[in-house]
Amino acid sequence: FALFASLFARLYYLQIMATDQYQVAAQANRIRVVPVEAPRGRILDRDGTVLVDNRISVQVTIDRTVLDELEDDERARVLGEVADGLARAGTPKTVELLEEDLANQRYSPYVPVPVASNVPEDLKIWIDEHSAELPAVAAERVAVRHYPYGQLAAHVLGYTGQIIDDEFEAKAGSRKTYTLNDEIGKYGVEQIYEDDLRGTPGSRSIEVDAENKPIRVVDQDAPIPGDDIVLNLDIDVQAQAEQALQSGLAIAKERPCTGCPVEPKAEVGSTVVLDPKTGGVLAMASFPSFNPARFVDGISDDEWELLTAEENNAPLNNWAIQGQYAPGSTFKPFSAVSALEA
């Protein structure tokens, strides 16, 4: 009687006294809330031509925190399976390259690391079917930036990248919520108009079974896309300006400079076209340039060094606004206006 009395007392506590506490715990074990990223707003020129858009990409990620908990043999097996799956899908990647991606310090230690993007839908299905055999590995559809004009107007449009700790802390009080796995504007219009371009994320509540496999969607809060931005830029004028700039630099390299102590290298340059009536910028070209699409899936440390190295003339620099130059003949109109005013 004493033993059964203790048993029933415990059952009474669990079933009656602690009902609310364990209901919350059971609900947390049964429901998984998955954030749904909102697509960023588009960037258009003055005539409505889309300069930056979004497209859907299937991305393979590996969670380092889960992978590090595995035994060495199991870890090697999982990475080997991923490498084989990527090779069969036409995205060859060795285990050594996967290890390099996982060791890349540009990714936050708290979020899964993307190891392959733009993979076929068949690979996503294969990974979903073998989720129990591939812990830490996931494949999901994500909206990524699309730059249909390549490197045209790259310095004006800018690029996006994964948010870092400092940016995350700076956005703590923003009206748009962020997680450490989100993309954020890093440069150009993408950065300056980040608060407008970023959408409001949604969420999806998924019911899972005891093996953590999804059963059904319980609730869904749709994301709200970001606002579109219309620039004063004219993409046709921009294209002509960039072509003329490159041609001018090529001619300057071949033209001898009589009396110059050092032959000009003519490695960098810029061109700005303004509307004389409004002062609006119709084109802003800088050379050398870069392709913002290279930043969509993240770039390696080596590629980042190439884009920022002075010996490569720092392609990321916008020489129209970031260079320091002695005033030349372009300063004469200011002198003339000052003289006329006086």
N, C-alpha and C positions, 0 to 999 in steps of 0.2 A: 504493500500500500504506500509506503514512503517513497519507493522508486517511481511508481506511477504518478503519485502526487507531484513529484518534482518534474516529471515529464510533461504532465498536463499544465503545470504552472508555466513551464517554458513555452509550450504551444500557445497558451493563452496570451503570453506576452508578445510572441511573434505575430499571432493572427489578429489580436485586438489592440493591444497597447501600441505596437510599433507599425501599425498598418500603413500610415502615411509615409513613414520613412522608407519602408521596403517597396511601396508602390512607386515612389520616385526612382529608387534604384532599379527596379524591374523595368520601368519605362525607359530609363537611360540605357539599359542593356538591350532593349528590344528595338529602340528607335535610333537611327543614325541621321544626324542633321548634316547635310552636305551643302556647302556654299556653292552658289551658281554665279559665276563671274558675268558681269554685264558687259556687252560689247562697247568699245570706245566709240565716240562720235567720229564722223568723217571730217576730212579737211578738203575744202573745195577752193578753186580759184574764183576770180571775179565773174567768170562766165558760167559757173556751176560745174566745171569739169572736176571730177573726183581725183584728187591728188593722193590721198591716203584713205584706204578702206580696210575692211576686215574680211578674213576668210577663215574657214574651219580647218583645223589641222589635228590629226591624231598624234598624240605625244606619249612616249613611253617614259615613265619615271621610276626611280628606285629610291626608297626611303632608307637613308643611311642608318637611322636609329634602330630600325628593325633588322637591317642586314648585319649590323655589328653585334647583335645578340646571338647570331647563328654560330655554330661551330665552324672551324676553318674549312673542313671538308664540305659541309653543307653550303657555306658561302661560295666556295669555288664551283660547286655544282649549279647553284642558282645563276651565277654570272655566266657560266658556260652555256646553260640553257637559253639565257637571254641573247647571248652572242649568236648562237645557232639560229634562233628564231629570227633575229634581225637579218642574218645572212640569207635565210630562205626568203625573206620578204624583200630582198633587193637592197638592203641597207647594211652592207658589211661592216662589222665592228668587232674587234677582238676583245678578249677579256682585259688585256692591258689597257686598251683605250677606255673601256668602261671604268677601270680603276682610276685612270687619270681624270675622268669626268667627276667621279665621286670625291676625288681629292681636291678638286678645284675650289679655291677659297672664295671665289666670287659668288658662290651660292650659300645661302644661310644654312646653318647646321640644323635648323628646326623644320625645314621643308624638304619634300622629295626633290631629288635632282633629276632634271630632264636629260636623258641620255640619247634620245632619238626623236626626231620630229618628222612630220609629213610621211608617216609610215602608212602602209595600206590598211584598209578596214579589216582585212582577213587576219592581220597580226593582232589587232585589238580583240577580235573574237577568240583567237587562240589563247591569248593571255588571260582573258576572262574565264575561259573553260578550264585553265590550269592554275587558277588563283591559289588553290590549296598547295600546289607543288611549287609555286613561285612566290613565297612570302617576300614582302617588301617591294614587289614589282606591280605596276599598274599601268593601264593604258586608258586614256580618256580623250574626249574631243574638247579642244580648246579653241577659242577665237583668238587669232593672231593678226598682227598688222600686215597689211598688203600695200606695197608701194608700186603701183602699176607703171610709173615712169622711171623706175630704177634710181640712179643717182642724180637725176635731174632735180634741182632745187633742194638737194639733201641738206645743205646748211640752214636753209630756211625752215624746212619741215621738221628736221631733227629725227629722233628715234626714241624707242622705249626700251626698258630693260627691267629686270627684277629689282624690286625695292630692297634697299639695304637698311641696316639698323638705324642709321642716322636719319634717313628719309622717313622711316616708319615712325620714329619718335616725333619728328617735325610735323607729321600729319595726324598726330593723336587727336587734336581738336578740330580736324576738318569735318565738313558736313558730309563728306563721302567716307565710308568706312574702308579700311585697308587690312589685309593680312600679310604675313611675311612671304606669302607665295604669289603676291600680286605683281602686275606690271605697272610701271609708272613712267611718265615722260621724263627723259633724261637730258634733252637738248632741243633747242629750237622751239617751234610752235608747240610741239608735243609737251614740252616742259612748261612753257609760259602759260598755256591754257589748259593745264592739267585738270584743274577743278571743274572746267566746263566739259572737257572731252571725256573724263571718266564717268561711267555710268554708276547707278546704284545697284549693288549686288543683290541677288535674290537668294533663296534657300530651297532645299528639297529634303523633306523628312521621309526616310526610307525605313520600312520595317524589315528586320533581318531575323534569321533563324538562329539556332544554337551554334551553328558553324559559321555565323557571320555572313551568310549568303543572303542577298537581297530577295525579298518576297514580293513586296508591292510598295508603291509610293503612297504614303499616308496623307501628306500635305505638300503643297508647293506654293512658293511665293516667287512670282515671276520677276526677273531682273528688269531694270529700267535702263535702256541704252543712254549713252552720253549724248550731249548736244553736238550738232555739226558746227564747224567753224568755216566761215567764208572769208577768204583773204582778198586783199587788193591785188595780189599777184596775178599776172597773166602768163599762163604756162607756155604759150607760143612765143611771147617776148622773152621769157626765161630761157627757152631752148636756143633762140637766136643769140642771146647774150652769152650763154656758156660756149656756144660754138665760136663766136667772134673772139671771146677771151682766149680760148685755146689756140686759135689761129694766130692771134696777135702775139702770144708768147712764143709760138714756134718761129714766127718771123723775127722777133726780137733776138732769139738765140742765134740766128744766122746772120744778123746784121752787125757789122763791125762798128765799134764805138771809137771814133777818132779822138784822141786826147784823153780817153778814160784811163786812169791808173790801173784799173782792173776791169776785165771784160765782164759785163753784166751776165749773170746766169739765167735770169728770166725764168726761174723755177716756179714762182708763185705769183698770183695776181688776183684782181677782183674787178668786177664791173657792177655798177648800180644804175638802174634806169628809173627815173622819177617822172611822175605826171606833173608837168610844170604848173598846172592849174590848181591842183590840190596838194601836191607834195607827197602823194601816195606812192609807195614803192611798187613798180610794175615788174621789176626783176632784180634779183640780187645773186650774182654768180661769184663763186670763189673756186680757185684752183690751186692745188689738187683737191679732188673731191672724194667721196666715199659712197658706198651703197648702204642705205639705212636698213635694207632687208637683211643684211648680214647680222644685225643685232636681234632679229626676231626670236631666234632660238638660243641666243647667247653666243658669245664668241670666246675663243680661247685666249689665254694670256699672251701667247705669241702674236696673235692677230691684233690684240689691243696694243701691244708694243709697237707694231708696225704703223698703226694709225696715229700714234701719239709721238713717235720718235722725230726729233728735229732733223736727223739726217734724211728722213723721208719727207721733209717739209711739212710735217704735222697735218695730214689731210683733214683731221677733225677741226682744225682752226678755220674759222670764218674770217678770211683776210679782209673782208669788206668792213668789219666792225671790230676785229680783234688785233689788227696790226697797228703799229706806231710808226708814222712816217713824217719826214720833214715836209712842211708845206711847199708845194711847187707851183706850177702855173695855174693849178685849179684854185689857188687862193686869190688870184688877181681880181676876180669879180667882187670879192668881199672888199678889197682895197678900193676898187672903183666906186662901189656903192657908198662906202664911207666918205670918199672924197666928194661925191655928188651931194650927199646929205649935209656935209660941212660947208 
